[in-house]
Amino acid sequence: MSHLLTLNAGSSSLKFAVYTPQPLQLVCKGQIENLGHLSDNSHSLFHARSATGNILADTEIAGHDHRSALQYLLGWLAKQAAGLHPTAVAHRIVHGGSRYNAAVVIDSEVLTHLTSLTPLAPLHQPHGLAGVECMAALLPHTPQIACFDTAFHRTQPEIQQRFALPETYFEQGIRRYGFHGLSYQYIAGKLPSVLGDRADGRVIVAHLGNGASACALLKRQSVASSMGFTALDGLMMGTRIGRIDPGVLIYLQETSSMSVSEVSHLLYQQSGLLGVSGISHDMRTLAASEQPQARRAVDLYCLSAAREIAGLCVAIGGLDALVFTAGIGEHATTVRAQICQHLSWLGLTLDHEANTQHAECISQPTSPVSAWVIATDEEIILAQAAQQYA
């Protein structure tokens, strides 16, 4: 029986989901953790759940590289009662540059171009492409589809894509691309059933996870976003710095003799919640901590998010609705409350009880600006892209 497989490959984990193509329905999903360790004695962890949440697998597997993990996954799928055999595989690829505004079947030319974009997304692009290459070797006759986090933002006006640099740099592709597009695409599709007649209005979606960004929507299309040329810009994140005065980078290199790779490591992996707190990149850990540096990190995170959201209001002429999504956005009540408090001057009045109870609408009924919590589902967007190839 034919099925669709979606993959989201990271440095230490690989998330997967399996769908029936017609009708498009989730069969199972899971992840493989503890990848990338160099020790021959290490094991990866394989987790799988049914569409209803029942445990299908929780086990250690041999090997610690992506190919071993994918080989195990394909073998496990084939052994299931339904005999799950992928006839199309959709991959989350973070950066598609300016060339792609929709999903594309991966061939050697596409792969070469996507590899050239690795410096723009060094934490994500190599692992996404590693998943593509491994799966292409394991299933050489199965279509591999690239789905881009940047594609959703290609509707942005040119003025929103520009930096204040000479024209030649824009022509070279140095522009604002925006990210988390698969998540925003899903939320945009959900807005009519949640917001009703406000769905096509002025909406800002805050995707708050270990990576974080915000996107301004008008008529459910991307108009502007907080992330720019790379996935480093905008909101403060788990380990990424977010918006920073570029002069700081010049200063660090001139006075501290830091190399480009050292500055990159600082900005991508040693900053954000981890850098400010000195404790953890995990919002749950910091929210539970009584240490003042943990409180400082959370406060700065919320202020950073509110500042970016407020700035995006300029692009769409105000705000009708604010949507929280992703891990922190969907679960961290104190973070949502603090961000909404910072934005109260816009006319947003939080319903504290609704927020505490994780209601879908967390603003007061009389609030001119409404606030919502909508769970994202990037996997279903990947599956939809693969559907035509099954």
Secondary structure, 3 states (H helix, E strand, C coil): CEEEEEEEECCCEEEEEEEECCCCEEEEEEEEECCCCCCCCCEEEEEEEECCCCEEEEEEEEECCHHHHHHHHHHHHHHCCCCCEEEEEEEEECCCCCCCCCCEECCHHHHHHHHHCHHHCCCCHHHHHHHHHHHHHHCCCCCEEEEECCHHHHHCCHHHHCCCCCHHHHHCCCCCCCCCHHHHHHHHHHHHHHHHHHCCCEEEEEEECCCEEEEEEECCEEEEECCCCCCCCCCCCCCCCCCCCHHHHHHHHHHCCCCHHHHHHHHHHCCHHHHHHCCCCCHHHHHHCCCHHHHHHHHHHHHHHHHHHHHHHHHHCCCCEEEEEHHHHHHCHHHHHHHHHHCHHHCECECHHHHHCCCCECECCCCCEEEEECCCCHHHHHHHHHHHHC
